[in-house]
Amino acid sequence: MFQEIQQSIGDGRNWSWALIAIVSILVGLTFRQLVLGDLLRKLKNKNKTWYKKTQQRYESLSLIGWGLFVISIFGFIMIWHNESLFTRYLNLSYWLIVFSGLIVVSYIFHLRAYMQAMVDSIQENIMTEKELTPHAD
């Protein structure tokens, strides 16, 4: 049964690229959740206002990470759909390393974006608290 499904997916590269895309996206987002999930959950539980500010700032800083993630998924799809075009330049395992490396770099950019968003949020909140705190003269 499993071998028949595997054979069908391998033979039907015209339609099975969508399955490869879905699996790649799910694996990528699951790994991202594993890496960032605890951190975000703790931040949200501590202070929802800081969490919202951090999320808003992160969304503007994370475009490079999301772009690399999309490029890597698109690369996996293109390799699956038209392997012969890619193997003219490098063999398949090297292409998989390249696109997997793009995903890793994408995660690094996501982590950097979250760290920068948190630092910005902390700095903003410290400045606000200083302005609100009366000075003892």
Sequence and secondary structure as in RCSB ss.txt:
>XXXX:A:sequence
MFQEIQQSIGDGRNWSWALIAIVSILVGLTFRQLVLGDLLRKLKNKNKTWYKKTQQRYESLSLIGWGLFVISIFG
FIMIWHNESLFTRYLNLSYWLIVFSGLIVVSYIFHLRAYMQAMVDSIQENIMTEKELTPHAD
>XXXX:A:secstr
 HHHHHHHHHH HHHHHHHHHHHHHHHHHHHHHHHHHHHHHHHHHH HHHHHHHHHHHHHH HHHHHHHHHHHHH
HHHHHH HHHHTTTS HHHHHHHHHHHHHHHHHHHHHHHHHHHHHHHHHHHHHHHHHS    
